């Protein structure tokens, strides 16, 4: 029965003839259903407006963060100019500030960690999503992966100092590199461990969403399990897998504590991946409380602005690539 509601009331023309000719109880039930329908419509409108307001608040929050960084770094921007980005010297004592060593260190550690983590992330996603979706071993592996994402980064830093740095130092001595232990390579290794769960979890979910009839058709044509994964599963889930990798990269770019504890914290440009270095997040964490000059403090805030913009640009590039994969 179609019932039209206007201003919360129901008119006689809105009630079907069989209801008009029915008993008063039937008419009361029809009116009750009409009022219920009106409340549902009103609730839906309130819910829609609430979602819209929340979305606008999130946009305003991001814009507010950006504007705050720009305003607070105006002193550094006007005093140092564009050369701040490519200057290679960071010496607060002499009021010389250059972001290039930290920008390079951030990109080196993040992309090296991403390269190291991708094979493990995809392997875990395929194992949990295709080979063994159920069972005690997949459940144990899934819980372990989720636990990796939940462990505080400072714990990773302590573990890296106690276990990973000595191993890296031994490895460096065997390959003829100065056995420092701390450096870009150590920071990349611990970052790789930390970002594996993001791509693995999203990849696993995407692999489970592959329609079963596509895989069954491939098996029916005589394809092996590996051929189904290579020719059906991975092409179908490529946008989701790349989205997970992009999420991992964003996590690596902003990591602070674990990287700070093992990267070496030097303001020099790393000579190689085994040399000590620094990232934008770690130098802000190390020196923000020590900034005793207005220009020094403003330069650190501008470093945060650069990190914000780098993250935004990389995510925009990633979104474009995902859209291209999805439309192909």
ZATORVO-134018 format. One record per residue (C-alpha): residue number from 0; chain; residue in three letters; x, y, z. Coordinates in pm, whole numbers. Each point is the difference from the previous one (the first is absolute). Layout:
BEGIN
<atom seza="NUM" volo="A" pado="ALA" X="X" Y="Y" Z="Z"/>
...
END
This chain:
BEGIN
<atom seza="0" volo="A" pado="UNK" X="0" Y="0" Z="0"/>
<atom seza="1" volo="A" pado="UNK" X="140" Y="342" Z="-97"/>
<atom seza="2" volo="A" pado="UNK" X="-51" Y="263" Z="266"/>
<atom seza="3" volo="A" pado="UNK" X="78" Y="368" Z="-54"/>
<atom seza="4" volo="A" pado="UNK" X="94" Y="209" Z="303"/>
<atom seza="5" volo="A" pado="UNK" X="-11" Y="378" Z="12"/>
<atom seza="6" volo="A" pado="UNK" X="84" Y="207" Z="310"/>
<atom seza="7" volo="A" pado="UNK" X="-17" Y="-312" Z="211"/>
<atom seza="8" volo="A" pado="UNK" X="-376" Y="-54" Z="-71"/>
<atom seza="9" volo="A" pado="UNK" X="-191" Y="-225" Z="-232"/>
<atom seza="10" volo="A" pado="UNK" X="-303" Y="112" Z="-197"/>
<atom seza="11" volo="A" pado="UNK" X="-306" Y="-201" Z="-92"/>
<atom seza="12" volo="A" pado="UNK" X="102" Y="-10" Z="-369"/>
<atom seza="13" volo="A" pado="UNK" X="329" Y="-161" Z="103"/>
<atom seza="14" volo="A" pado="UNK" X="-174" Y="-302" Z="154"/>
<atom seza="15" volo="A" pado="UNK" X="-95" Y="-283" Z="-240"/>
<atom seza="16" volo="A" pado="UNK" X="-368" Y="-68" Z="-44"/>
<atom seza="17" volo="A" pado="UNK" X="24" Y="-335" Z="175"/>
<atom seza="18" volo="A" pado="UNK" X="140" Y="178" Z="308"/>
<atom seza="19" volo="A" pado="UNK" X="-272" Y="267" Z="-2"/>
<atom seza="20" volo="A" pado="UNK" X="-266" Y="-266" Z="-13"/>
<atom seza="21" volo="A" pado="UNK" X="173" Y="-203" Z="272"/>
<atom seza="22" volo="A" pado="UNK" X="-40" Y="9" Z="373"/>
<atom seza="23" volo="A" pado="UNK" X="136" Y="284" Z="216"/>
<atom seza="24" volo="A" pado="UNK" X="278" Y="-230" Z="119"/>
<atom seza="25" volo="A" pado="UNK" X="123" Y="-41" Z="-358"/>
<atom seza="26" volo="A" pado="UNK" X="-7" Y="376" Z="-53"/>
<atom seza="27" volo="A" pado="UNK" X="202" Y="52" Z="319"/>
<atom seza="28" volo="A" pado="UNK" X="257" Y="-255" Z="-118"/>
<atom seza="29" volo="A" pado="UNK" X="32" Y="180" Z="-334"/>
<atom seza="30" volo="A" pado="UNK" X="55" Y="332" Z="172"/>
<atom seza="31" volo="A" pado="UNK" X="257" Y="-159" Z="231"/>
<atom seza="32" volo="A" pado="UNK" X="190" Y="-137" Z="-299"/>
<atom seza="33" volo="A" pado="UNK" X="-10" Y="344" Z="-162"/>
<atom seza="34" volo="A" pado="UNK" X="139" Y="164" Z="313"/>
<atom seza="35" volo="A" pado="UNK" X="270" Y="-266" Z="18"/>
<atom seza="36" volo="A" pado="UNK" X="91" Y="66" Z="-363"/>
<atom seza="37" volo="A" pado="UNK" X="22" Y="372" Z="72"/>
<atom seza="38" volo="A" pado="UNK" X="235" Y="-64" Z="295"/>
<atom seza="39" volo="A" pado="UNK" X="218" Y="-220" Z="-216"/>
<atom seza="40" volo="A" pado="UNK" X="28" Y="272" Z="-264"/>
<atom seza="41" volo="A" pado="UNK" X="83" Y="260" Z="265"/>
<atom seza="42" volo="A" pado="UNK" X="261" Y="-229" Z="158"/>
<atom seza="43" volo="A" pado="UNK" X="156" Y="-62" Z="-340"/>
<atom seza="44" volo="A" pado="UNK" X="25" Y="374" Z="-67"/>
<atom seza="45" volo="A" pado="UNK" X="158" Y="63" Z="341"/>
<atom seza="46" volo="A" pado="UNK" X="249" Y="-280" Z="-57"/>
<atom seza="47" volo="A" pado="UNK" X="89" Y="135" Z="-345"/>
<atom seza="48" volo="A" pado="UNK" X="55" Y="351" Z="136"/>
<atom seza="49" volo="A" pado="UNK" X="213" Y="-138" Z="284"/>
<atom seza="50" volo="A" pado="UNK" X="225" Y="-182" Z="-246"/>
<atom seza="51" volo="A" pado="UNK" X="33" Y="314" Z="-209"/>
<atom seza="52" volo="A" pado="UNK" X="94" Y="209" Z="305"/>
<atom seza="53" volo="A" pado="UNK" X="260" Y="-256" Z="107"/>
<atom seza="54" volo="A" pado="UNK" X="151" Y="0" Z="-348"/>
<atom seza="55" volo="A" pado="UNK" X="21" Y="379" Z="-2"/>
<atom seza="56" volo="A" pado="UNK" X="161" Y="-3" Z="346"/>
<atom seza="57" volo="A" pado="UNK" X="270" Y="-240" Z="-124"/>
<atom seza="58" volo="A" pado="UNK" X="75" Y="225" Z="-297"/>
<atom seza="59" volo="A" pado="UNK" X="15" Y="306" Z="226"/>
<atom seza="60" volo="A" pado="UNK" X="231" Y="-189" Z="237"/>
<atom seza="61" volo="A" pado="UNK" X="251" Y="-78" Z="-274"/>
<atom seza="62" volo="A" pado="UNK" X="-19" Y="355" Z="-136"/>
<atom seza="63" volo="A" pado="UNK" X="44" Y="134" Z="352"/>
<atom seza="64" volo="A" pado="UNK" X="314" Y="-209" Z="55"/>
<atom seza="65" volo="A" pado="UNK" X="143" Y="123" Z="-330"/>
<atom seza="66" volo="A" pado="UNK" X="-77" Y="364" Z="78"/>
<atom seza="67" volo="A" pado="UNK" X="149" Y="-32" Z="350"/>
<atom seza="68" volo="A" pado="UNK" X="325" Y="-139" Z="-142"/>
<atom seza="69" volo="A" pado="UNK" X="15" Y="276" Z="-261"/>
<atom seza="70" volo="A" pado="UNK" X="-63" Y="280" Z="251"/>
<atom seza="71" volo="A" pado="UNK" X="243" Y="-135" Z="260"/>
<atom seza="72" volo="A" pado="UNK" X="276" Y="-44" Z="-261"/>
<atom seza="73" volo="A" pado="UNK" X="-35" Y="346" Z="-156"/>
<atom seza="74" volo="A" pado="UNK" X="310" Y="129" Z="179"/>
<atom seza="75" volo="A" pado="UNK" X="212" Y="-281" Z="-142"/>
<atom seza="76" volo="A" pado="UNK" X="-152" Y="32" Z="-347"/>
<atom seza="77" volo="A" pado="UNK" X="70" Y="373" Z="-18"/>
<atom seza="78" volo="A" pado="UNK" X="348" Y="-27" Z="151"/>
<atom seza="79" volo="A" pado="UNK" X="130" Y="-307" Z="-184"/>
<atom seza="80" volo="A" pado="UNK" X="-198" Y="0" Z="-324"/>
<atom seza="81" volo="A" pado="UNK" X="-23" Y="-292" Z="-245"/>
<atom seza="82" volo="A" pado="UNK" X="366" Y="-93" Z="55"/>
<atom seza="83" volo="A" pado="UNK" X="-112" Y="-155" Z="327"/>
<atom seza="84" volo="A" pado="UNK" X="-117" Y="-305" Z="-194"/>
<atom seza="85" volo="A" pado="UNK" X="329" Y="-81" Z="-177"/>
<atom seza="86" volo="A" pado="UNK" X="254" Y="140" Z="247"/>
<atom seza="87" volo="A" pado="UNK" X="225" Y="-279" Z="128"/>
<atom seza="88" volo="A" pado="UNK" X="107" Y="153" Z="332"/>
<atom seza="89" volo="A" pado="UNK" X="-198" Y="-6" Z="324"/>
<atom seza="90" volo="A" pado="UNK" X="184" Y="197" Z="271"/>
<atom seza="91" volo="A" pado="UNK" X="-226" Y="171" Z="256"/>
<atom seza="92" volo="A" pado="UNK" X="301" Y="151" Z="177"/>
<atom seza="93" volo="A" pado="UNK" X="87" Y="202" Z="-312"/>
<atom seza="94" volo="A" pado="UNK" X="-367" Y="52" Z="-94"/>
<atom seza="95" volo="A" pado="UNK" X="43" Y="-209" Z="-315"/>
<atom seza="96" volo="A" pado="UNK" X="-295" Y="-222" Z="-82"/>
<atom seza="97" volo="A" pado="UNK" X="-30" Y="-237" Z="-294"/>
<atom seza="98" volo="A" pado="UNK" X="-264" Y="-270" Z="-34"/>
<atom seza="99" volo="A" pado="UNK" X="160" Y="-205" Z="-278"/>
<atom seza="100" volo="A" pado="UNK" X="185" Y="-255" Z="224"/>
<atom seza="101" volo="A" pado="UNK" X="-321" Y="-78" Z="188"/>
<atom seza="102" volo="A" pado="UNK" X="-218" Y="-6" Z="-311"/>
<atom seza="103" volo="A" pado="UNK" X="243" Y="-241" Z="-166"/>
<atom seza="104" volo="A" pado="UNK" X="21" Y="-214" Z="315"/>
<atom seza="105" volo="A" pado="UNK" X="-379" Y="-20" Z="23"/>
<atom seza="106" volo="A" pado="UNK" X="-38" Y="-112" Z="-362"/>
<atom seza="107" volo="A" pado="UNK" X="290" Y="-247" Z="23"/>
<atom seza="108" volo="A" pado="UNK" X="-126" Y="-175" Z="314"/>
<atom seza="109" volo="A" pado="UNK" X="-365" Y="-6" Z="-111"/>
<atom seza="110" volo="A" pado="UNK" X="51" Y="-135" Z="-352"/>
<atom seza="111" volo="A" pado="UNK" X="269" Y="-248" Z="107"/>
<atom seza="112" volo="A" pado="UNK" X="-234" Y="-128" Z="272"/>
<atom seza="113" volo="A" pado="UNK" X="-278" Y="-26" Z="-257"/>
<atom seza="114" volo="A" pado="UNK" X="220" Y="-202" Z="-237"/>
<atom seza="115" volo="A" pado="UNK" X="95" Y="-237" Z="282"/>
<atom seza="116" volo="A" pado="UNK" X="-357" Y="-43" Z="127"/>
<atom seza="117" volo="A" pado="UNK" X="-185" Y="-52" Z="-332"/>
<atom seza="118" volo="A" pado="UNK" X="100" Y="-368" Z="-54"/>
<atom seza="119" volo="A" pado="UNK" X="-96" Y="-91" Z="357"/>
<atom seza="120" volo="A" pado="UNK" X="-328" Y="194" Z="-13"/>
<atom seza="121" volo="A" pado="UNK" X="-113" Y="-157" Z="-326"/>
<atom seza="122" volo="A" pado="UNK" X="112" Y="-347" Z="113"/>
<atom seza="123" volo="A" pado="UNK" X="-198" Y="27" Z="325"/>
<atom seza="124" volo="A" pado="UNK" X="-304" Y="133" Z="-188"/>
<atom seza="125" volo="A" pado="UNK" X="5" Y="-286" Z="-253"/>
<atom seza="126" volo="A" pado="UNK" X="56" Y="-263" Z="270"/>
<atom seza="127" volo="A" pado="UNK" X="-289" Y="121" Z="217"/>
<atom seza="128" volo="A" pado="UNK" X="-234" Y="93" Z="-283"/>
<atom seza="129" volo="A" pado="UNK" X="54" Y="-284" Z="-247"/>
<atom seza="130" volo="A" pado="UNK" X="192" Y="-300" Z="134"/>
<atom seza="131" volo="A" pado="UNK" X="-114" Y="-28" Z="363"/>
<atom seza="132" volo="A" pado="UNK" X="-290" Y="234" Z="80"/>
<atom seza="133" volo="A" pado="UNK" X="-108" Y="-214" Z="298"/>
<atom seza="134" volo="A" pado="UNK" X="173" Y="-207" Z="264"/>
<atom seza="135" volo="A" pado="UNK" X="210" Y="41" Z="313"/>
<atom seza="136" volo="A" pado="UNK" X="316" Y="98" Z="-190"/>
<atom seza="137" volo="A" pado="UNK" X="-166" Y="277" Z="-206"/>
<atom seza="138" volo="A" pado="UNK" X="-174" Y="129" Z="314"/>
<atom seza="139" volo="A" pado="UNK" X="333" Y="7" Z="184"/>
<atom seza="140" volo="A" pado="UNK" X="171" Y="180" Z="-289"/>
<atom seza="141" volo="A" pado="UNK" X="-285" Y="248" Z="-32"/>
<atom seza="142" volo="A" pado="UNK" X="6" Y="80" Z="371"/>
<atom seza="143" volo="A" pado="UNK" X="378" Y="38" Z="-13"/>
<atom seza="144" volo="A" pado="UNK" X="-21" Y="243" Z="-291"/>
<atom seza="145" volo="A" pado="UNK" X="-265" Y="202" Z="182"/>
<atom seza="146" volo="A" pado="UNK" X="216" Y="1" Z="313"/>
<atom seza="147" volo="A" pado="UNK" X="292" Y="141" Z="-200"/>
<atom seza="148" volo="A" pado="UNK" X="-214" Y="301" Z="-88"/>
<atom seza="149" volo="A" pado="UNK" X="-108" Y="47" Z="363"/>
<atom seza="150" volo="A" pado="UNK" X="345" Y="-2" Z="163"/>
<atom seza="151" volo="A" pado="UNK" X="116" Y="355" Z="94"/>
<atom seza="152" volo="A" pado="UNK" X="281" Y="131" Z="-217"/>
<atom seza="153" volo="A" pado="UNK" X="228" Y="65" Z="299"/>
<atom seza="154" volo="A" pado="UNK" X="-4" Y="-375" Z="72"/>
<atom seza="155" volo="A" pado="UNK" X="121" Y="-61" Z="-354"/>
<atom seza="156" volo="A" pado="UNK" X="274" Y="252" Z="63"/>
<atom seza="157" volo="A" pado="UNK" X="119" Y="-180" Z="312"/>
<atom seza="158" volo="A" pado="UNK" X="-11" Y="-336" Z="-176"/>
<atom seza="159" volo="A" pado="UNK" X="192" Y="140" Z="-296"/>
<atom seza="160" volo="A" pado="UNK" X="273" Y="138" Z="227"/>
<atom seza="161" volo="A" pado="UNK" X="34" Y="-329" Z="187"/>
<atom seza="162" volo="A" pado="UNK" X="-32" Y="-249" Z="-287"/>
<atom seza="163" volo="A" pado="UNK" X="1" Y="156" Z="-345"/>
<atom seza="164" volo="A" pado="UNK" X="282" Y="253" Z="34"/>
<atom seza="165" volo="A" pado="UNK" X="258" Y="-265" Z="108"/>
<atom seza="166" volo="A" pado="UNK" X="-104" Y="-222" Z="-292"/>
<atom seza="167" volo="A" pado="UNK" X="28" Y="290" Z="-244"/>
<atom seza="168" volo="A" pado="UNK" X="339" Y="90" Z="145"/>
<atom seza="169" volo="A" pado="UNK" X="121" Y="-356" Z="-55"/>
<atom seza="170" volo="A" pado="UNK" X="-137" Y="2" Z="-354"/>
<atom seza="171" volo="A" pado="UNK" X="174" Y="330" Z="-75"/>
<atom seza="172" volo="A" pado="UNK" X="334" Y="-134" Z="122"/>
<atom seza="173" volo="A" pado="UNK" X="-33" Y="-300" Z="-233"/>
<atom seza="174" volo="A" pado="UNK" X="-69" Y="211" Z="-310"/>
<atom seza="175" volo="A" pado="UNK" X="278" Y="249" Z="68"/>
<atom seza="176" volo="A" pado="UNK" X="-213" Y="292" Z="120"/>
<atom seza="177" volo="A" pado="UNK" X="81" Y="197" Z="313"/>
<atom seza="178" volo="A" pado="UNK" X="-180" Y="-200" Z="273"/>
<atom seza="179" volo="A" pado="UNK" X="-205" Y="275" Z="157"/>
<atom seza="180" volo="A" pado="UNK" X="-324" Y="-196" Z="37"/>
<atom seza="181" volo="A" pado="UNK" X="-231" Y="299" Z="19"/>
<atom seza="182" volo="A" pado="UNK" X="-91" Y="173" Z="-323"/>
<atom seza="183" volo="A" pado="UNK" X="-244" Y="17" Z="-289"/>
<atom seza="184" volo="A" pado="UNK" X="9" Y="-375" Z="-60"/>
<atom seza="185" volo="A" pado="UNK" X="-85" Y="-86" Z="361"/>
<atom seza="186" volo="A" pado="UNK" X="-282" Y="256" Z="3"/>
<atom seza="187" volo="A" pado="UNK" X="-135" Y="-144" Z="-326"/>
<atom seza="188" volo="A" pado="UNK" X="3" Y="-354" Z="139"/>
<atom seza="189" volo="A" pado="UNK" X="-199" Y="91" Z="308"/>
<atom seza="190" volo="A" pado="UNK" X="-238" Y="209" Z="-210"/>
<atom seza="191" volo="A" pado="UNK" X="-53" Y="-295" Z="-234"/>
<atom seza="192" volo="A" pado="UNK" X="-106" Y="-218" Z="293"/>
<atom seza="193" volo="A" pado="UNK" X="-237" Y="268" Z="123"/>
<atom seza="194" volo="A" pado="UNK" X="-181" Y="62" Z="-331"/>
<atom seza="195" volo="A" pado="UNK" X="-48" Y="-361" Z="-110"/>
<atom seza="196" volo="A" pado="UNK" X="-344" Y="-36" Z="170"/>
<atom seza="197" volo="A" pado="UNK" X="-157" Y="291" Z="-192"/>
<atom seza="198" volo="A" pado="UNK" X="53" Y="-137" Z="-350"/>
<atom seza="199" volo="A" pado="UNK" X="-45" Y="-363" Z="112"/>
<atom seza="200" volo="A" pado="UNK" X="-338" Y="58" Z="168"/>
<atom seza="201" volo="A" pado="UNK" X="-147" Y="198" Z="-287"/>
<atom seza="202" volo="A" pado="UNK" X="142" Y="-242" Z="-257"/>
<atom seza="203" volo="A" pado="UNK" X="-146" Y="-297" Z="182"/>
<atom seza="204" volo="A" pado="UNK" X="-345" Y="160" Z="6"/>
<atom seza="205" volo="A" pado="UNK" X="17" Y="84" Z="-372"/>
<atom seza="206" volo="A" pado="UNK" X="111" Y="-353" Z="-95"/>
<atom seza="207" volo="A" pado="UNK" X="-296" Y="-150" Z="188"/>
<atom seza="208" volo="A" pado="UNK" X="-233" Y="223" Z="-206"/>
<atom seza="209" volo="A" pado="UNK" X="107" Y="-153" Z="-332"/>
<atom seza="210" volo="A" pado="UNK" X="-313" Y="-166" Z="-152"/>
<atom seza="211" volo="A" pado="UNK" X="24" Y="-376" Z="30"/>
<atom seza="212" volo="A" pado="UNK" X="-139" Y="-59" Z="-350"/>
<atom seza="213" volo="A" pado="UNK" X="305" Y="174" Z="-153"/>
<atom seza="214" volo="A" pado="UNK" X="239" Y="-233" Z="179"/>
<atom seza="215" volo="A" pado="UNK" X="-217" Y="-305" Z="-72"/>
<atom seza="216" volo="A" pado="UNK" X="-3" Y="89" Z="-369"/>
<atom seza="217" volo="A" pado="UNK" X="380" Y="17" Z="0"/>
<atom seza="218" volo="A" pado="UNK" X="25" Y="-334" Z="179"/>
<atom seza="219" volo="A" pado="UNK" X="-244" Y="-143" Z="-251"/>
<atom seza="220" volo="A" pado="UNK" X="235" Y="100" Z="-281"/>
<atom seza="221" volo="A" pado="UNK" X="282" Y="-193" Z="167"/>
<atom seza="222" volo="A" pado="UNK" X="179" Y="285" Z="179"/>
<atom seza="223" volo="A" pado="UNK" X="212" Y="-76" Z="304"/>
<atom seza="224" volo="A" pado="UNK" X="-33" Y="179" Z="334"/>
<atom seza="225" volo="A" pado="UNK" X="295" Y="227" Z="-83"/>
<atom seza="226" volo="A" pado="UNK" X="-142" Y="82" Z="-343"/>
<atom seza="227" volo="A" pado="UNK" X="-335" Y="90" Z="155"/>
<atom seza="228" volo="A" pado="UNK" X="170" Y="232" Z="248"/>
<atom seza="229" volo="A" pado="UNK" X="220" Y="158" Z="-267"/>
<atom seza="230" volo="A" pado="UNK" X="-265" Y="37" Z="-274"/>
<atom seza="231" volo="A" pado="UNK" X="-324" Y="43" Z="194"/>
<atom seza="232" volo="A" pado="UNK" X="48" Y="94" Z="365"/>
<atom seza="233" volo="A" pado="UNK" X="282" Y="255" Z="-26"/>
<atom seza="234" volo="A" pado="UNK" X="-142" Y="188" Z="-303"/>
<atom seza="235" volo="A" pado="UNK" X="-343" Y="14" Z="166"/>
<atom seza="236" volo="A" pado="UNK" X="140" Y="134" Z="329"/>
<atom seza="237" volo="A" pado="UNK" X="278" Y="224" Z="-133"/>
<atom seza="238" volo="A" pado="UNK" X="-168" Y="325" Z="103"/>
<atom seza="239" volo="A" pado="UNK" X="-61" Y="-126" Z="352"/>
<atom seza="240" volo="A" pado="UNK" X="354" Y="-133" Z="33"/>
<atom seza="241" volo="A" pado="UNK" X="142" Y="332" Z="-115"/>
<atom seza="242" volo="A" pado="UNK" X="-226" Y="183" Z="243"/>
<atom seza="243" volo="A" pado="UNK" X="144" Y="-210" Z="282"/>
<atom seza="244" volo="A" pado="UNK" X="353" Y="78" Z="-116"/>
<atom seza="245" volo="A" pado="UNK" X="-87" Y="370" Z="-10"/>
<atom seza="246" volo="A" pado="UNK" X="-139" Y="-23" Z="353"/>
<atom seza="247" volo="A" pado="UNK" X="325" Y="-163" Z="111"/>
<atom seza="248" volo="A" pado="UNK" X="202" Y="278" Z="-159"/>
<atom seza="249" volo="A" pado="UNK" X="-201" Y="265" Z="180"/>
<atom seza="250" volo="A" pado="UNK" X="63" Y="-180" Z="328"/>
<atom seza="251" volo="A" pado="UNK" X="373" Y="-17" Z="-71"/>
<atom seza="252" volo="A" pado="UNK" X="28" Y="370" Z="-89"/>
<atom seza="253" volo="A" pado="UNK" X="-137" Y="115" Z="333"/>
<atom seza="254" volo="A" pado="UNK" X="162" Y="-251" Z="237"/>
<atom seza="255" volo="A" pado="UNK" X="204" Y="169" Z="271"/>
<atom seza="256" volo="A" pado="UNK" X="113" Y="-185" Z="312"/>
<atom seza="257" volo="A" pado="UNK" X="128" Y="-329" Z="-140"/>
<atom seza="258" volo="A" pado="UNK" X="186" Y="181" Z="-279"/>
<atom seza="259" volo="A" pado="UNK" X="143" Y="256" Z="241"/>
<atom seza="260" volo="A" pado="UNK" X="150" Y="-273" Z="217"/>
<atom seza="261" volo="A" pado="UNK" X="189" Y="-182" Z="-278"/>
<atom seza="262" volo="A" pado="UNK" X="69" Y="243" Z="-286"/>
<atom seza="263" volo="A" pado="UNK" X="302" Y="171" Z="158"/>
<atom seza="264" volo="A" pado="UNK" X="-143" Y="354" Z="22"/>
<atom seza="265" volo="A" pado="UNK" X="258" Y="189" Z="-201"/>
<atom seza="266" volo="A" pado="UNK" X="-62" Y="311" Z="-208"/>
<atom seza="267" volo="A" pado="UNK" X="231" Y="-117" Z="-277"/>
<atom seza="268" volo="A" pado="UNK" X="-119" Y="-141" Z="-332"/>
<atom seza="269" volo="A" pado="UNK" X="33" Y="-382" Z="12"/>
<atom seza="270" volo="A" pado="UNK" X="284" Y="-123" Z="-222"/>
<atom seza="271" volo="A" pado="UNK" X="-168" Y="-337" Z="-45"/>
<atom seza="272" volo="A" pado="UNK" X="-287" Y="-199" Z="148"/>
<atom seza="273" volo="A" pado="UNK" X="221" Y="-124" Z="286"/>
<atom seza="274" volo="A" pado="UNK" X="107" Y="348" Z="113"/>
<atom seza="275" volo="A" pado="UNK" X="-174" Y="187" Z="284"/>
<atom seza="276" volo="A" pado="UNK" X="-258" Y="257" Z="-97"/>
<atom seza="277" volo="A" pado="UNK" X="-316" Y="168" Z="118"/>
<atom seza="278" volo="A" pado="UNK" X="-361" Y="45" Z="-103"/>
<atom seza="279" volo="A" pado="UNK" X="-229" Y="300" Z="20"/>
<atom seza="280" volo="A" pado="UNK" X="-213" Y="-159" Z="271"/>
<atom seza="281" volo="A" pado="UNK" X="298" Y="-106" Z="211"/>
<atom seza="282" volo="A" pado="UNK" X="178" Y="338" Z="-14"/>
<atom seza="283" volo="A" pado="UNK" X="-320" Y="174" Z="108"/>
<atom seza="284" volo="A" pado="UNK" X="-38" Y="-243" Z="291"/>
<atom seza="285" volo="A" pado="UNK" X="364" Y="42" Z="103"/>
<atom seza="286" volo="A" pado="UNK" X="37" Y="378" Z="-26"/>
<atom seza="287" volo="A" pado="UNK" X="-343" Y="154" Z="50"/>
<atom seza="288" volo="A" pado="UNK" X="42" Y="45" Z="375"/>
<atom seza="289" volo="A" pado="UNK" X="353" Y="137" Z="-52"/>
<atom seza="290" volo="A" pado="UNK" X="-104" Y="274" Z="-245"/>
<atom seza="291" volo="A" pado="UNK" X="97" Y="314" Z="193"/>
<atom seza="292" volo="A" pado="UNK" X="-15" Y="239" Z="-296"/>
<atom seza="293" volo="A" pado="UNK" X="-311" Y="115" Z="-187"/>
<atom seza="294" volo="A" pado="UNK" X="153" Y="-82" Z="-339"/>
<atom seza="295" volo="A" pado="UNK" X="114" Y="-341" Z="126"/>
<atom seza="296" volo="A" pado="UNK" X="-349" Y="-87" Z="123"/>
<atom seza="297" volo="A" pado="UNK" X="-156" Y="130" Z="-322"/>
<atom seza="298" volo="A" pado="UNK" X="245" Y="-206" Z="-208"/>
<atom seza="299" volo="A" pado="UNK" X="-106" Y="-316" Z="184"/>
<atom seza="300" volo="A" pado="UNK" X="-367" Y="83" Z="-59"/>
<atom seza="301" volo="A" pado="UNK" X="76" Y="60" Z="-367"/>
<atom seza="302" volo="A" pado="UNK" X="162" Y="-344" Z="-2"/>
<atom seza="303" volo="A" pado="UNK" X="-333" Y="-136" Z="121"/>
<atom seza="304" volo="A" pado="UNK" X="-172" Y="190" Z="-280"/>
<atom seza="305" volo="A" pado="UNK" X="236" Y="-159" Z="-253"/>
<atom seza="306" volo="A" pado="UNK" X="-75" Y="-345" Z="144"/>
<atom seza="307" volo="A" pado="UNK" X="-373" Y="71" Z="-22"/>
<atom seza="308" volo="A" pado="UNK" X="27" Y="109" Z="-364"/>
<atom seza="309" volo="A" pado="UNK" X="223" Y="-295" Z="-95"/>
<atom seza="310" volo="A" pado="UNK" X="-254" Y="-240" Z="147"/>
<atom seza="311" volo="A" pado="UNK" X="-286" Y="170" Z="-183"/>
<atom seza="312" volo="A" pado="UNK" X="185" Y="-1" Z="-334"/>
<atom seza="313" volo="A" pado="UNK" X="98" Y="-367" Z="29"/>
<atom seza="314" volo="A" pado="UNK" X="-357" Y="-96" Z="91"/>
<atom seza="315" volo="A" pado="UNK" X="-139" Y="199" Z="-295"/>
<atom seza="316" volo="A" pado="UNK" X="240" Y="-174" Z="-237"/>
<atom seza="317" volo="A" pado="UNK" X="-102" Y="-334" Z="148"/>
<atom seza="318" volo="A" pado="UNK" X="-368" Y="79" Z="-45"/>
<atom seza="319" volo="A" pado="UNK" X="61" Y="83" Z="-366"/>
<atom seza="320" volo="A" pado="UNK" X="178" Y="-330" Z="-51"/>
<atom seza="321" volo="A" pado="UNK" X="-283" Y="-189" Z="176"/>
<atom seza="322" volo="A" pado="UNK" X="-257" Y="171" Z="-223"/>
<atom seza="323" volo="A" pado="UNK" X="201" Y="-96" Z="-306"/>
<atom seza="324" volo="A" pado="UNK" X="20" Y="-361" Z="113"/>
<atom seza="325" volo="A" pado="UNK" X="-370" Y="-6" Z="75"/>
<atom seza="326" volo="A" pado="UNK" X="-100" Y="142" Z="-338"/>
<atom seza="327" volo="A" pado="UNK" X="224" Y="-232" Z="-201"/>
END
